[in-house]
Amino acid sequence: MTDTTRWTPGPWHVNAIAKGRVIGDETAVGAEKLQINATNRTVATVYRPHDARLIATAPLLVEALERIAYEPIDLAEAPAVYVLQQCVMIARAALAAARGETP
């Protein structure tokens, strides 16, 4: 794992756009398009709220996978079942965010 990424750093958020103006987030009614934005940068433009939410949570999903894949695990200190439970909780929280749900 490296400290640099090849993508725009998160967090990302969704802006609903109508007539060239921001009117809210992906839940806004009347949006013509949805923009996924980072600080001072548009990452993507989509037209379906579920796509926008999934794309906007990409940095969170990557972070969750990095934690599962690269955090040091000392099985002498933590039983394998505990480690597996922690991995499942991390993955479920990231998936819930991508679905727009509360974990």
N, C-alpha and C positions, 0 to 999 in steps of 0.2 A: 504494500500500500504506500502511496506517496501522498505528500501534503498538497500537491497541486492537482488540479482537475483540468480537463479539456472542455468543460462546459461552464456556463455561467453559474457562479456560486449562488446558492439559495440564501434565504428563503424566497420562494416565488409566490405570487398571489395573482388572483384573477380579477380583471376589470371588465365589466360589461360596457360595450360601446354602442351608442345610438347617435346618429347624425354627427359623428366625429367627437362626441363628448362622453366622458365616463359617467355612467348612470348607476353604478353599483357593482356588486360582485356577480358570481355566476348564477345567483338566484333572482337577479333583476328581471322584471318583465319588460319585453319590448326591445331587447338587445338585438342589434344587427349582427354583431360578432363579439367574440370574447378574446381578450388579450391576456396572455400569461406574461407577467412582468417580474423582473428583478429590480434591484436598485438602478434607476436611470436606464433601463434597457428592456425592450420587448423581446421575450424569448420565443413566443409563438402566437399565432392568431388562429383560432378555431371557431366553429359555428355550433358546437353542441356542448352544453354545460358539463356533461359527464366526461367528455374528452378533456375539457379545460381543467377540471378538478384532478384528473389522473396525471396530466402533464405537470400541473402546478405542484403536485406532491412528489415528483421525481427526486428532488434533492433529499427529501425525507426517506424515501424508499432506499436510495443509495446509502444513506447514513445507517439505516437499520441493517442492511446487508453487510456493511463494513463492520459494524459492531459484532454481528454474529460471526463473521468470517475471521476477523483479525484481533478481537480483544483477547488478551492472554487468559487462558483458562488453566487453573491449577486444580486438577481433579483430586489432589491430596487434601486440599482445603475445602472444595465444594464437590459434593457428590454429582455424578453424571446426570441424575434425574433433576437436580436443582438447576444445573447448567442448561439442560434441555428446556425446562420450564421457563427460564429467563429468555432463551432464544424465541420460544413460542410467543411470549408476551411482547417482545420487541416487534416481531413480525406481525402480530395481530394489530398492534397499535398503528403501524405504518399502513397496513391494508385498510383499516378503518378510516384513516385520514384520506386515503385515495378514494374511498367510496363515499366520503362525506358523512361518515357515521361517527358516533362516540364509541371509543373502545370499551 
